Amino acid sequence: MKVTQDSTGATSGRWRSRLGRCACACLVVVALLALAVVVENWRGRRAWEDCKRELTAKGETVDWSAYVSAPVPDADNILKAPRMAEWFGGGRDTNELLARINSAPFAEFVNQRRSNAVAEVSVVTVIDPDFLKTADLVLHYNCQVLSLADINETGAKSLVSPSPILPLIQFADVPLTTAIDNLARQEGLSYLLDPKVIANWKDTAGQAHEPTVSFRWENLTARRALFAVLDRYGLLWIEDAQTGIARITFKDPSDASVVVLPEAGGRLLELARRVIRQRRDMVSGPRADGSQGYVFVAGELPDPKPMRVIVLAECQPDLKTVVDFFPRQLGPGFAYAGNGWRAESTGSNSFRVFRDREPAYAAADYLAWSDQFQPEFDLIHEALQRPRVGKVSIVGDDQRPFAQPIPNFTGTRVIAQTLAQRAQCHLLLGQPGNALQELSLINELRRLLSAKPVTLVAAMIDVAITGLYVDTLTDGLRLQVWREPELVALQQQLGDFDLLPQGRAAFRYERAAVCQTMQVIKAGEFVEYFDLSWSDKPGPSWWKKNTDPAFLLLKFAPRGWLLQNLATIAQAKQLSVEIFNADKRLVEPAKAAAAMREAERLSAHPGPYTVLASRAVPIFVRAASMHALNQTRAHQALIVCGLERYHQAHGDYPETLDALPPQFMRQLPRDLIGGQPLHYHRTTEGRFVLYSVGWNETDDGGAVAFNKDGKTVNWDEGDWVWRYPEK
């Protein structure tokens, strides 16, 4: 008995010893983990502080408080002027003004002023032989399918005679084929049922099962009831004029409301092309390509005869159905005619059909339509005279940068485009003073984009509007409309265009915003703010989101790892900031290439210290190059205005640009790429060539590089050459 007790005691002692050792081991592991966390947090704080000190030495800061703008007095705040907050302070949403400034009202306005229909469609139930003589095309619409009409010598429809109206048509739980057969027999119609239809009829268990129908109609023809049944079950009745036997088959769910048979569609396509081609070929004289896809001409537009289409219909089509009669695509060479059709009713059974975009529009028409917005433009002009731009008048969370409300940049762009097109129309009509007023308001609109802090979106919209301004000015030079007073005023405005500080400020803001957001977002919000791969598709599943390395790092990793990522982000984005050389007023493509390489390296080799940075450091090289390109174009436009003033004074262009200052311009701008003078020489044709060495930093002798299509310019290669539009 004593031995047993000793044995039991020894066993218990061994277990206690083992548990003690395990507990000690666990404590050691926990201590080591805690030490590792402490060390990683210390290393992260040191890396982040070192990074901020290095940036401070360069005159930079990632402190978010430095980018939070102070409130602006209402008297100075442009968005506090009447209607401005409504038009420009509402984010991406549309508003009353933008809803009115769009292509549809202008097209309707033109339709009311000019008879420019491509087709006139008359819907009839019986064709009069005399009426038939006026038609270019006669079609048959059976409420489902559009086909060529089978017309005999007398003009009567040979396949169908008027159907009697039945007082009552009723089915109660009868097989679908029985209902179809009964209705077809009453109309004397012959048909064949596609075997695929029967094979597709199955119940929920996958067994063959024909649907049953129950319907009740009063005062309806059997033919209309037949098509109603077919529509209900996604079936088509396709007639064969030669055999008189119809075919019942499935309707493709992706088809429009009308199935157009190839013969009818081909004839409609041929006639539409002919009318539109005639209209295009009749347009002549000076023209200008608007920023919203319009082509404007100076003179009156021709009014070609539309095609005349008669539709023998068994039911009255609505506007949408008439539109679906016509081919969706006109084919190569007809892109200028828009992407779709519109129809309007001109009577109980007649329609006019238009393309949504004409080959060209009269400049006078566009001005007459857009004059309705002049009171709004005057309000905008008055508001923009306030001393400075204020913040958006929408309260947001200053600690979450990417959750901040944003101005309505869409509104700024659309109004700028409208003003530019008005300027083009004034130029076509020989009204340079009016065109200058429109361009001046475009220049004033840019003040809406200079509010502090400067976001990258605002900077890029400013770049786009600068390009729009230069394009419109160039049209006036091509048309030889600008006079000395307008050229002087344009030079004064161009002298104020300075995109480089905006670009640098936007890149700096972007870096501070990313670093601030990383510190305040929750783990599950990372995808929402930074994962662009999900921007145009449904978000990731719960599993994919919660196993994302970025989620796991933000949720469970030591804070030091986050700070290491912040240091990596700040340093990588500094490379983008330095693309803009503020001291020498240059844009440096070599530094842009270095920034791209760093972004690609981070993306290719993510680790604990870079996993967030690899997805939060987008490549902004294209944004930098567009800043450089459009600022260069503004500099070139400034010089060209001086060259045109010199030409008007002396009858020729100067031998060198040094002949321009000080009479024809204050100071010659230098090439933003490399800092050398812009290249200039006269040509034997009495013109000139003016160019920058471009993004490849190589003087290619004024050669323009094109993409593979041979039409669009490759701005990454070749020189940036000043060119007049070809039209």
C-alpha positions in Angstrom: 0.0 0.0 0.0 2.9 2.3 0.8 4.6 1.6 -2.5 1.4 2.5 -4.3 1.2 5.8 -2.6 4.8 6.6 -3.4 4.2 5.6 -7.0 1.1 7.8 -7.3 2.9 10.7 -5.6 5.9 10.4 -8.0 3.5 10.4 -11.0 1.7 13.5 -9.8 5.0 15.2 -9.2 6.1 14.4 -12.8 2.9 15.9 -14.2 3.3 19.0 -12.1 6.8 19.4 -13.3 5.7 19.0 -16.9 2.9 21.5 -16.5 5.3 23.9 -14.9 7.8 23.6 -17.7 4.9 24.1 -20.3 3.7 27.2 -18.4 7.2 28.6 -18.3 7.6 27.9 -22.1 4.3 29.7 -22.8 5.4 32.6 -20.7 8.6 32.8 -22.6 6.8 32.6 -25.9 4.4 35.4 -24.8 7.2 37.4 -23.5 9.1 37.0 -26.8 6.0 37.9 -28.8 5.4 41.0 -26.6 9.1 41.9 -27.0 8.8 41.4 -30.7 5.8 43.7 -30.8 7.6 46.3 -28.7 10.6 46.1 -31.0 8.5 46.3 -34.2 6.6 49.2 -32.8 9.8 51.0 -31.9 11.3 50.3 -35.3 8.2 51.5 -37.0 8.1 54.7 -35.0 11.7 55.3 -35.7 11.3 54.7 -39.4 8.3 57.0 -39.6 10.0 59.7 -37.6 13.2 59.5 -39.7 11.1 59.6 -42.9 9.3 62.8 -41.7 12.6 64.4 -40.7 14.0 63.7 -44.2 11.0 65.1 -45.8 11.0 68.2 -43.6 14.6 68.8 -44.6 13.4 68.9 -48.2 10.6 71.4 -47.3 7.9 68.7 -47.4 5.4 67.5 -44.8 3.0 64.6 -44.4 1.3 66.2 -41.4 -2.4 66.1 -42.4 -3.2 69.2 -40.3 -1.1 71.3 -42.7 -3.5 70.4 -45.5 -6.8 71.1 -43.7 -7.8 74.5 -45.1 -9.1 77.2 -42.8 -12.7 78.4 -43.1 -13.2 81.2 -45.6 -15.5 84.2 -44.9 -18.8 84.0 -46.8 -18.0 87.3 -48.6 -14.9 85.7 -50.1 -16.3 82.3 -50.8 -17.3 81.8 -54.4 -19.5 78.9 -53.4 -21.5 81.3 -51.2 -22.6 83.3 -54.2 -26.1 82.8 -55.6 -26.6 79.3 -57.1 -22.9 78.4 -57.0 -23.1 75.8 -54.2 -26.0 74.2 -56.1 -24.1 74.1 -59.4 -20.5 73.4 -58.2 -20.7 72.2 -54.6 -22.7 69.0 -55.0 -20.1 66.3 -55.7 -20.6 64.1 -58.8 -24.4 64.4 -58.9 -26.2 66.3 -61.6 -28.2 69.4 -61.0 -30.7 71.6 -62.7 -28.2 73.4 -64.9 -26.3 70.3 -66.0 -29.6 68.5 -66.7 -30.4 71.3 -69.2 -26.9 71.4 -70.7 -26.8 68.1 -72.5 -27.0 66.8 -76.1 -30.7 65.8 -76.1 -32.3 69.3 -75.7 -29.9 70.7 -78.4 -30.9 67.9 -80.8 -34.5 68.5 -80.2 -34.0 72.3 -80.7 -32.4 71.6 -84.1 -35.2 69.2 -85.1 -37.7 71.9 -84.4 -35.8 74.5 -86.5 -34.9 72.2 -89.4 -36.4 69.2 -91.1 -33.4 66.9 -90.8 -35.1 63.6 -90.3 -33.4 60.5 -91.8 -36.7 58.7 -92.2 -40.4 59.4 -92.2 -42.4 56.4 -91.1 -46.1 55.9 -91.8 -47.9 53.0 -90.1 -50.9 51.7 -92.0 -53.2 48.7 -91.9 -54.1 48.8 -95.6 -51.8 50.2 -98.3 -53.3 52.5 -100.9 -51.7 52.0 -104.3 -51.2 55.7 -104.8 -49.6 56.0 -101.3 -47.4 53.1 -102.2 -45.8 55.1 -105.0 -44.3 57.6 -102.5 -42.5 54.9 -100.5 -38.8 54.0 -100.7 -39.5 50.9 -98.7 -42.5 48.9 -97.6 -42.3 46.7 -94.5 -44.6 44.4 -92.5 -44.7 44.4 -88.7 -46.7 41.5 -87.1 -46.2 42.9 -83.6 -43.1 40.8 -83.2 -41.1 40.7 -86.4 -40.3 43.3 -89.0 -39.9 41.9 -92.5 -40.2 43.1 -96.1 -43.8 43.4 -97.1 -45.2 41.1 -99.8 -46.9 43.5 -102.1 -48.6 42.5 -105.3 -49.3 44.7 -108.3 -52.4 46.3 -106.9 -50.6 47.2 -103.7 -52.6 44.9 -101.5 -50.9 42.7 -98.9 -51.1 39.2 -100.2 -50.4 37.3 -97.0 -52.8 38.8 -94.6 -56.4 40.0 -94.8 -58.1 41.9 -92.0 -58.9 39.6 -89.1 -62.3 39.5 -87.5 -62.7 40.8 -83.9 -63.9 38.0 -81.7 -66.2 39.0 -78.7 -64.5 36.5 -76.4 -61.3 34.3 -76.5 -60.8 32.2 -73.4 -58.5 29.3 -72.4 -58.4 27.5 -69.1 -55.5 25.2 -68.3 -54.9 24.0 -71.8 -51.6 22.9 -73.2 -49.7 25.8 -74.9 -49.5 24.0 -78.2 -53.3 23.5 -78.1 -53.8 27.2 -77.6 -51.4 28.1 -80.4 -53.0 25.6 -82.8 -56.5 26.8 -82.0 -55.7 30.5 -82.6 -53.7 29.8 -85.8 -56.5 27.7 -87.2 -59.0 30.4 -86.6 -56.8 32.8 -88.7 -56.1 30.1 -91.4 -52.4 30.2 -90.6 -49.9 27.4 -91.2 -46.8 27.0 -89.0 -44.1 24.7 -87.9 -42.9 24.5 -84.3 -39.2 24.4 -83.8 -38.3 21.0 -82.2 -35.9 22.9 -79.8 -39.0 24.6 -78.2 -40.6 21.3 -77.3 -37.3 19.9 -76.0 -36.8 22.9 -73.8 -40.1 22.5 -72.0 -39.3 20.9 -68.6 -40.6 21.0 -65.1 -38.6 21.7 -62.0 -37.5 18.1 -61.8 -36.1 18.3 -65.3 -38.8 16.1 -66.8 -40.5 16.9 -70.1 -43.5 19.1 -69.4 -45.5 21.4 -71.7 -46.7 24.6 -70.1 -50.4 25.2 -69.7 -52.1 28.5 -70.3 -55.1 30.3 -69.0 -56.2 33.6 -70.7 -59.3 35.6 -71.3 -59.7 38.4 -73.9 -62.6 40.4 -75.1 -63.0 42.1 -78.5 -59.7 40.9 -79.9 -58.6 39.2 -83.1 -57.3 35.7 -82.9 -54.1 36.9 -84.5 -53.4 39.4 -81.8 -54.2 36.8 -79.1 -51.8 34.4 -80.8 -48.9 36.9 -80.6 -49.8 37.8 -77.0 -49.4 34.1 -76.1 -46.2 33.8 -78.0 -44.7 36.9 -76.3 -45.7 35.5 -72.9 -43.5 32.4 -73.5 -40.7 34.1 -75.3 -41.6 32.7 -78.8 -41.4 34.3 -82.2 -43.7 33.9 -85.2 -41.5 34.2 -88.3 -43.4 34.2 -91.6 -42.1 32.9 -94.9 -43.7 34.8 -97.8 -42.8 32.2 -100.3 -44.2 29.1 -98.6 -46.8 30.8 -96.5 -45.7 28.6 -93.6 -44.5 30.4 -90.5 -41.9 29.1 -88.1 -42.3 29.3 -84.3 -38.9 29.6 -82.5 -37.3 31.1 -79.4 -36.7 34.8 -79.1 -33.2 35.8 -78.0 -33.6 37.6 -74.6 -30.8 40.0 -75.7 -32.7 41.1 -78.8 -34.6 44.4 -78.9 -38.3 44.5 -78.7 -38.5 43.9 -82.4 -36.8 41.2 -84.4 -35.8 42.6 -87.8 -35.3 40.0 -90.4 -32.0 40.3 -92.4 -33.7 41.4 -95.7 -35.6 44.2 -94.0 -32.6 45.3 -91.9 -30.3 45.3 -94.9 -32.6 47.5 -96.9 -33.1 49.9 -94.0 -29.3 50.1 -93.5 -28.7 50.8 -97.2 -31.3 53.6 -97.2 -30.1 55.2 -94.0 -26.5 55.2 -95.2 -27.5 56.8 -98.4 -29.4 59.7 -96.7 -26.7 60.3 -94.1 -23.9 60.2 -96.7 -25.8 62.7 -98.9 -26.1 65.0 -95.9 -22.4 64.7 -95.0 -21.3 65.3 -98.6 -23.4 68.4 -98.9 -21.7 70.1 -95.9 -18.9 72.4 -97.0 -16.9 75.4 -95.8 -15.0 76.1 -92.6 -15.8 73.8 -89.7 -14.7 73.2 -86.1 -14.8 70.0 -84.0 -16.5 70.6 -80.6 -15.3 69.0 -77.4 -18.7 67.2 -77.0 -18.5 65.5 -80.3 -20.4 68.1 -82.4 -19.1 69.4 -85.8 -19.9 73.0 -86.4 -20.0 74.8 -89.7 -20.3 78.5 -90.6 -23.1 78.4 -93.1 -26.6 77.0 -93.4 -27.0 73.3 -93.6 -28.6 71.4 -96.5 -31.9 69.7 -96.0 -31.8 66.4 -97.9 -35.0 64.4 -98.5 -35.5 61.7 -95.9 -36.3 58.1 -96.9 -40.0 57.3 -97.0 -40.9 54.1 -95.1 -44.4 52.6 -95.0 -45.0 49.9 -92.4 -48.0 47.6 -92.8 -48.6 46.9 -89.1 -51.0 44.6 -87.3 -50.6 46.6 -84.1 -49.7 50.3 -83.5 -45.9 50.6 -82.6 -44.8 53.1 -80.0 -41.8 55.4 -80.3 -39.4 52.8 -78.8 -40.6 50.2 -81.2 -40.1 52.4 -84.2 -36.6 53.2 -83.1 -35.9 49.4 -82.8 -36.9 49.0 -86.5 -33.6 50.7 -87.5 -30.1 49.2 -87.5 -28.1 49.9 -84.3 -24.8 50.3 -86.1 -24.3 52.0 -89.5 -20.8 50.5 -89.9 -17.3 51.9 -90.6 -17.2 55.5 -91.7 -20.4 56.6 -90.0 -19.2 57.2 -86.5 -19.9 60.9 -86.9 -23.6 60.1 -87.2 -23.9 59.1 -83.5 -24.6 55.9 -81.8 -28.4 55.6 -81.9 -31.8 56.7 -83.2 -34.5 59.0 -81.9 -38.1 59.2 -83.0 -40.9 61.7 -82.5 -44.6 61.3 -83.3 -46.0 63.6 -86.1 -49.5 62.2 -86.0 -51.6 59.2 -84.9 -49.7 56.9 -87.1 -46.7 58.7 -88.4 -43.2 59.3 -87.1 -40.0 61.2 -87.9 -36.7 59.3 -87.1 -33.4 61.0 -86.5 -29.8 60.0 -85.7 -28.8 61.1 -82.2 -26.0 63.1 -83.8 -26.0 65.0 -87.1 -22.9 65.0 -89.4 -22.7 68.7 -88.7 -24.6 71.6 -87.0 -24.9 75.2 -88.0 -22.9 77.5 -85.6 -25.8 79.9 -85.5 -28.1 77.0 -84.3 -25.8 76.2 -81.4 -25.5 79.8 -80.3 -29.3 80.2 -80.5 -29.8 77.2 -78.4 -27.1 77.9 -75.8 -28.2 81.6 -75.4 -30.8 80.4 -72.9 -27.9 79.8 -70.4 -26.5 83.3 -70.7 -28.2 84.4 -67.4 -26.5 81.5 -65.6 -23.1 82.3 -67.3 -23.5 85.9 -66.0 -24.1 84.7 -62.5 -21.0 82.4 -62.7 -18.9 85.3 -64.0 -20.1 87.6 -61.1 -19.4 85.0 -58.5 -15.9 84.4 -59.8 -15.0 88.0 -59.2 -14.9 87.3 -55.5 -11.4 87.7 -54.0 -10.6 84.0 -53.4 -12.0 80.5 -53.6 -13.4 78.9 -50.5 -14.0 75.4 -49.4 -16.9 73.4 -50.5 -19.9 74.4 -48.3 -20.6 70.8 -47.3 -19.5 69.8 -43.8 -17.3 66.7 -43.8 -14.9 64.7 -41.5 -11.6 66.5 -41.7 -9.8 63.4 -40.3 -10.9 61.2 -43.2 -9.6 62.8 -46.4 -11.1 60.4 -49.0 -14.5 60.7 -47.3 -14.5 64.5 -47.8 -17.3 65.9 -50.0 -15.9 67.2 -53.3 -16.9 70.0 -55.7 -18.9 69.1 -58.8 -16.0 68.8 -61.1 -18.3 67.4 -63.8 -20.2 70.7 -63.7 -17.0 72.7 -64.2 -16.0 70.6 -67.2 -19.4 70.5 -68.9 -19.8 74.3 -68.6 -16.3 74.8 -69.9 -17.0 72.6 -72.9 -20.2 74.5 -73.6 -18.4 77.8 -73.5 -15.6 76.5 -75.7 -18.2 75.4 -78.3 -19.9 78.7 -78.2 -16.5 80.3 -78.8 -15.9 78.1 -81.8 -19.3 79.1 -83.2 -18.5 82.8 -82.8 -15.2 82.2 -84.5 -16.8 80.5 -87.4 -19.2 83.4 -87.8 -16.3 85.9 -87.6 -17.1 87.3 -84.1 -13.7 87.2 -82.4 -14.8 89.6 -79.6 -17.6 87.3 -78.5 -15.3 84.3 -78.7 -12.8 86.1 -76.4 -15.6 86.6 -73.8 -16.4 82.9 -73.8 -12.7 82.0 -73.4 -12.3 84.5 -70.7 -15.0 82.9 -68.7 -13.4 79.5 -69.2 -10.2 81.0 -67.8 -12.1 82.3 -64.8 -13.7 78.9 -64.2 -10.3 77.5 -63.4 -10.5 79.4 -60.1 -13.0 76.8 -58.9 -10.2 74.3 -59.2 -7.6 76.1 -57.2 -9.3 75.8 -53.8 -7.0 74.5 -51.1 -6.0 71.8 -50.6 -5.5 71.0 -54.3 -6.7 67.4 -55.0 -5.3 65.4 -57.9 -8.8 65.3 -59.5 -9.0 69.0 -59.4 -5.5 69.4 -60.9 -6.3 67.0 -63.7 -9.6 68.8 -64.5 -7.5 72.0 -64.6 -5.2 70.3 -67.1 -8.1 69.3 -69.3 -9.6 72.8 -69.3 -6.3 74.3 -70.2 -6.1 71.9 -73.2 -9.7 72.9 -74.1 -8.8 76.6 -73.9 -5.7 76.1 -76.1 -7.7 74.0 -78.6 -10.4 76.7 -79.0 -7.8 79.4 -79.3 -6.1 77.4 -82.0 -9.3 77.2 -84.0 -9.3 81.0 -84.1 -5.8 81.0 -85.4 -6.5 78.4 -88.0 -9.6 80.4 -89.2 -7.5 83.6 -89.1 -10.2 85.4 -87.1 -8.2 86.8 -84.2 -7.2 90.4 -84.4 -4.6 92.4 -82.5 -6.8 93.3 -79.5 -7.9 89.7 -79.0 -4.4 88.4 -79.4 -3.1 90.8 -76.8 -5.9 89.8 -74.4 -5.3 86.1 -75.0 -1.6 86.5 -74.3 -2.4 88.2 -71.0 -4.5 85.2 -70.0 -2.1 82.6 -71.2 0.6 84.3 -69.1 -1.3 83.3 -66.0 -1.6 79.6 -66.9 0.8 77.7 -64.5 -0.1 74.1 -64.0 3.2 73.0 -62.4 2.5 74.3 -58.9 -1.0 72.8 -59.0 0.5 69.4 -60.0 3.1 69.4 -57.3 0.6 70.5 -54.7 -1.8 67.8 -55.8 0.9 65.1 -55.5 1.8 66.4 -52.0 -1.8 66.4 -50.9 -2.3 62.9 -52.3 0.6 61.6 -50.2 -0.6 63.3 -47.0 -4.2 62.0 -47.6 -3.1 58.4 -48.1 -0.9 58.5 -44.9 -3.7 60.1 -42.9 -6.3 57.6 -44.2 -4.1 54.6 -43.4 -4.0 55.8 -39.8 -7.8 56.2 -39.3 -9.5 53.6 -41.4 -10.7 50.3 -40.1 -9.3 47.1 -41.5 -12.4 46.3 -43.5 -12.3 49.7 -45.2 -9.0 49.2 -47.0 -10.6 47.8 -50.2 -13.1 50.6 -50.3 -10.4 53.3 -50.4 -7.3 51.7 -52.1 -8.1 48.6 -54.1 -8.8 49.9 -57.5 -9.2 46.4 -59.0 -12.7 46.4 -57.5 -13.8 49.8 -58.6 -15.8 48.7 -61.6 -17.1 45.4 -60.3 -18.9 43.9 -57.3 -16.8 43.9 -54.1 -14.9 40.9 -52.9 -16.5 38.1 -51.0 -16.4 38.0 -47.1 -13.7 35.3 -47.2 -11.5 37.1 -49.7 -11.9 40.4 -47.9 -11.1 39.0 -44.5 -8.1 37.0 -45.7 -6.6 39.9 -47.6 -3.1 40.6 -46.3 -3.9 44.3 -46.0 -6.9 43.5 -43.8 -4.9 41.1 -41.6 -2.1 43.6 -41.2 -4.4 46.5 -40.2 -6.4 44.1 -37.9 -3.8 42.1 -36.1 -0.2 43.2 -36.9 1.9 45.5 -34.6 1.3 49.1 -35.3 5.0 49.4 -36.2 4.3 47.5 -39.4 1.7 50.1 -40.3 4.2 52.9 -39.6 6.8 51.1 -41.7 4.3 51.0 -44.6 3.6 54.7 -44.1 7.3 55.5 -44.3 7.5 53.5 -47.5 4.5 55.2 -49.0 5.8 58.7 -48.1 9.2 58.1 -49.6 7.8 56.5 -52.8 5.4 59.3 -53.3 8.2 61.8 -52.8 9.6 60.5 -56.1 6.4 61.6 -57.8 6.4 65.0 -56.1 10.0 65.6 -57.3 8.9 65.1 -61.0 8.0 68.8 -60.7 11.2 70.7 -60.1 9.9 73.8 -58.4 13.2 75.7 -58.3 14.0 75.4 -62.0 10.4 75.2 -63.1 10.9 72.0 -65.0 9.2 68.6 -65.3 11.7 65.8 -65.2 10.7 62.6 -67.1 13.7 60.8 -65.7 12.3 61.2 -62.1 9.0 60.1 -63.4 10.6 56.9 -64.7 12.2 56.4 -61.3 8.8 56.8 -59.6 7.3 54.2 -61.9 10.1 51.7 -61.2 9.6 52.1 -57.5 5.9 51.6 -57.7 6.4 48.5 -59.8 9.0 47.2 -57.4 6.6 47.6 -54.4 3.8 45.9 -56.3 6.0 43.0 -57.4 7.6 42.3 -53.9 5.1 43.1 -51.1 6.2 42.3 -47.6 5.1 43.1 -44.0 6.6 46.6 -44.4 5.3 47.2 -47.9 2.1 45.3 -48.3 0.0 48.4 -47.9 2.4 50.6 -49.8 2.3 48.1 -52.8 -1.4 48.9 -53.2 -1.6 52.5 -52.1 1.1 53.9 -54.3 -0.5 54.3 -57.7 1.6 55.4 -60.7 0.9 59.1 -61.4 3.4 59.4 -64.2 0.6 59.9 -66.8 -0.8 62.8 -64.7 2.7 64.4 -64.5 3.2 64.1 -68.3 -0.2 65.6 -69.0 0.6 68.5 -66.8 3.8 69.0 -68.8 2.2 68.6 -72.1 -0.7 71.0 -71.6 1.5 73.6 -69.9 3.8 73.3 -72.9 0.9 73.8 -75.3 -0.2 76.9 -73.3 3.4 78.2 -73.6 3.4 77.5 -77.3 0.0 79.2 -77.8 1.4 82.3 -76.0 4.3 82.4 -78.4 2.1 81.7 -81.5 -0.1 84.7 -80.5 3.0 86.8 -80.5 4.0 85.3 -83.9 0.6 86.1 -85.4 0.8 89.7 -84.0 4.3 90.0 -85.6 2.9 88.6 -88.9 0.0 91.0 -88.9 2.5 93.9 -88.3 5.3 92.8 -90.7 3.6 90.5 -93.2 6.0 87.6 -92.3 7.1 85.5 -89.4 10.4 86.5 -87.6 13.6 84.6 -88.2 14.0 83.8 -84.5 11.8 84.0 -81.5 14.1 86.7 -80.0 12.4 89.2 -82.3 9.2 89.0 -80.3 10.0 90.6 -76.9 9.2 93.1 -75.7 6.7 94.4 -78.3 4.9 91.2 -79.0 5.3 89.4 -75.7 6.9 90.1 -72.4 9.2 87.1 -72.0 9.8 83.9 -73.9 8.9 80.8 -71.9 11.5 78.0 -71.9 11.0 74.3 -72.6 9.7 72.6 -69.5 11.6 69.5 -70.5 15.3 70.3 -70.1 14.9 74.1 -69.6 16.3 75.0 -73.1 14.5 77.5 -75.4 11.7 76.0 -77.4 12.7 75.1 -80.9 11.6 77.3 -83.8 12.3 77.8 -87.4 10.5 79.1 -90.5 9.4 76.9 -93.3 9.7 77.4 -97.1 5.9 77.5 -97.3 5.8 80.7 -95.3 4.8 79.0 -92.0 6.8 77.9 -89.0 7.6 75.0 -86.8 7.5 75.3 -83.0 8.2 72.4 -80.7 9.4 71.0 -77.4 11.7 68.0 -77.2 8.9 66.1 -75.5 8.7 63.4 -72.9 11.6 61.4 -74.4 13.9 64.3 -73.8 15.3 64.0 -77.3 15.3 66.5 -80.1 13.7 64.6 -83.0 13.9 67.6 -85.3 10.2 68.5 -84.9 9.0 64.9 -85.8 5.6 63.8 -84.3 5.3 60.2 -83.2 2.0 58.4 -83.8 0.5 55.2 -82.3 0.0 52.1 -84.3 -3.3 53.4 -85.8 -1.2 56.1 -87.6 -3.7 58.8 -86.4 -3.4 59.4 -82.7 -0.3 61.1 -81.4 2.0 59.1 -79.1 2.9 61.8 -76.5 5.6 59.6 -74.9 7.7 59.6 -78.1 8.7 62.2 -80.6 8.5 66.0 -80.1 5.6 68.0 -78.9 5.0 70.1 -82.0 2.5 73.0 -82.3 0.1 72.0 -85.0 -3.0 73.7 -86.4 -6.1 71.5 -86.8 -6.4 70.0 -90.3 -10.0 71.0 -90.9 
